[in-house]
Amino acid sequence: MADIPRTALERVLARASELQTTTADGVESVSEERLLEIAKEVGLDLAHVRQAIAEERSRLPMSETESGPMLDSLGPAAVGAQRTVPGTPDDILRRLDSWMPRMESLSTRRRIGDRQSWEPRHDPFGNFLRSFGVGGRRFDLVRVDQVTASVTAIDGARSVIRLDADIAGMRRMQRNQVVALIGVLVLLYAVVAVPVVFLVGTGVGTGILAGVTAFAGGAGFLGWRALRRAYRNSVDRMHLRLEQLLDELEQDRLREPQNLLQKVVGQITAR
């Protein structure tokens, strides 16, 4: 029997999956053991298959978030990062749970199995200050609704961890600021434009009305762009922070603050 070229393997597996889902007796799921048997039969590296299974299991089923033209144009309502790191799920979550309150100003929300979530401390004024930086570093995660870590073991020494930050609340707040800005501009336009309407019959009135309209439209557009840019910058910083946390886990450094400055910052944020 002729071997199947590597370039055709993906197409063969995709077609087999398609045929299975269209048959009347197709099953809804397959056990991990059976999947590994199939992978072995087609010549796939089982270590890679186990890692793929772990990565799939680590995906967090996010709840449906509010959507709309203005919300969607602002940016995503969640940001995530995923990595394969050394350690067992319990060890990784223990290190994160020790780190989050001290260095990210987040408190534990709940833990179920190998999944744990944190939320901002109920200290709005402190979080406001920390979001602008304390001790020379920013706390970019204090504005999230929650951060969830999902860890799945690959083997006894490695695990796949996925960090997901839910920022739907921050996106709604930014949308509300846009709506408020538009409302203020409309109100100011009405206050200025209504008296001018009586002068439209003259050239002066028409010019003033056109100028006021151009100013209101331009201010609204520039304000919208500024708020959208600020939101996306915040999203980028949050994503970078999640990646940095994964870097620390990957290098097995996410344990104690590395220097005196970080220890002082940790004590400040824990108050």
N, C-alpha and C positions, 0 to 999 in steps of 0.2 A: 504494500500500500504506500503510495507516494506521500511524502511529508507535505504539510501545509506551510507555505511560506509565511514568515513572520509578518509581512505586510498585509497578508490576507486574514490573519488570526482575528483581528478586531472586527472585521466585517463578518466573519463566520459566527463569532460569539454574539454579535448584535443581531444577526439574522435568526439564530437559534432562539434568542430571547424573544424576538418578535413572533416567531412561530408558536412558541409556548404560550404567550399571552393571548393569542388568537384562537387557540384550540379549546374545545369545550371542556376537556379534562385537565386544563392547566392549573397548577397549584398556585396559591397566593404567596407562599413563602417556601424557603428551603433552609434546612438546618445548616449550621456552620460546618459540621462534620461532612455533610454531603457536598457542600460547596468546596471544601478542601479536597475531597475525593475527585470531584469534577476537574478542579484546577490541576491536580496531579496527573489526571488522565490526559489533559491537553498540553502538559509539559510546562505549566507555569511554576515559578519559584514560590514555594509555600510561604516563605518568610515575607515576600512581597504581598501575597494574598492576605496573610494575617494582618499586615499593616494596613492594607486597604479596608479590611473589615473593621479594624479598630478606628480608622479615620471616619468611616461611615457611621459607626455607633456614637462617635463623639459629637456628631452634628446635633445642634440644639433645635428642636422643633419650635420656632418662634411663633408666638400668637399673632393673629392677624392685626395689623396696625391700621390706624386711621390713614386714609389716603385722600387725595384731591389734587387738582392742578397746582395750587399754590404750595401745598406740602411737598408734593413730588418734585417740584422744581427747586425747592430748597436743597434737597439732598436726601441721603438714606436715613432711615429711622433706627438703624442698628449697624454696628461695626464689629468685625470679628477677626481673629487671627488663630492659626493652628500650627502646631509643631510637634515633632517627635522628640521627646526629651528623656533623659535617664531617670529612673526611679519608678516606684510603684504608685498607683493612684492614691493610696492612703498617705504616703510620704509627701507626694506633690501637693495634695490638698492641705496637709498639715503645715507645710512651709508657706503656702499662700495665705492660709488663715492667720498665721503669725505675722505676715508681712502687711496685709491689707489695712488693718486698723492703724498700725504704727506709721506706715510710710505712704499710704494712699488715702487716709482719712475715710475709710470705708468700714462699716460694721457688718458682721455676719447676719445674713437674712435667714437662710435655711440650708440644710444639707440633706440630700436624699441619695443614698448609695454613693456612687462616685461622681456626683454632681453637687456643686455648692455655689451659692450666690451671695453676693454682698451688695449693700446699698449705702448711699451717703449717710453720714452721721446726721442725726436730727439736731443740727446746729447751723441754721441758715446763715447767721452772721459770720461764724467761723469759716464755713464753707466758702462764703463770698470772699473773705480775705485770702484763704488758701488757694482759690482759683486764680488769684492774681500773683501768687507766689509767696512763699515763706521760706526763709533761710536760703535763698538763692535758687530755689527750684519751684516749678509750677506743680499744681496738683490737678492734672487735666481730667481725672476721673470723678471729681466731686460733683459734676453736673449730670452724671448718668442716672437713669432710673434704677438700674441694677447691672452688676457685672456677674456673669455666670461662667464657672469653669466646669467643663465636662471632660473627664479623664477616663481613658480606656486602655487597659493593659495590652501590650503586644506580646510580651513574654515576661519573664521574671525580672528583667533589668530595664526595660523600656516601656514607655507609655505614650499614647497620643493625647495631647491636651488641646482643647479648643477654648478660647476665651471669647465670650460674646458680651458686648456692651449694648444695652437697650437705651436709646436716646430719644425715644418717641416724645417724651415729655418736653425735652429741650427743643425739639423741632416744632411742637405745638406752640411753645412760648415764643419762638422766633416768628412763627406765622402770625400770632396774635400781635406782635410788635409791628409787623408789616400792615396788618389791618388797622391798627391804631394810627399809624403814620398816614395811611390813606384817608382815614376818617378826619384827622386834623387838617390835612390839606384840602379836603372837600369843604370842610367848615369854613376855613379861611378864604377859600375861593368864593364861597357863597356870600360871605360878609363883604368882600371887596367887589365882587362882580355884580351883585344885585343893584347897588346904586349906579353902577356904570351903565347898566342896561338902558337907563333913561337917557343916557348921552350917546347911545349907539347911532342915533340919527346924524350925529356930527362926526367928522373925521377923527377928532380927538378921542371920543368915546370908543370908537371901533379899535383904534390903536391901543388904548389902555386895556380893553377887554382881551385883545389878542396877546398882549404882553403878559397879563395875569394868567391866561390859559397856558401859555408856554412855560411860565415860571412854575406853576403848579404841576404840570406834566413832567417837566424836567426834574423837579425836586423829588417827585414820587418815584421816578425811574432810578435816580441816583441813590435814594434811600433804600429802595428795594435791592439794588445791586450790592450796597454796602452791607445790609443785613444778611443777604445770601452768602456773600464772601466771608463774613464773620462766622457764620454757621459752618461753612465748609472747612474753614481753617480749624475750628474747634474739632470737627470730625477727624481731620488729618492728624491733629495732635493726639487725640484719643487712640486712633489706630496705631500711631507710633509708640504710644505708651504701652499698649498691649503687646506689641512686638518686642519692646524692651524687656517687659516682664518675661516673655518667652525666652529671650536671650539669656536672662539671668538663670532661668530654670535649666536651659540647655547646658549652661556652663556650671550648673550646680552651685551658684553663688547666692541664691535667694534664701538667705538664712538670717544673719544678723546684719544691722547697719555696718557699713564698711569703714566708717570713720567717725570722728567725734561730731562733726557737723551734722551728719545724718542722724546720729543719736539725739542731738539736741532738737532737730526738727521732729523726730518721732515723738519726743516727750511733749512738744508743743501741740502737735495734732491730736495726741491722745487725751488732752485735757478737755 
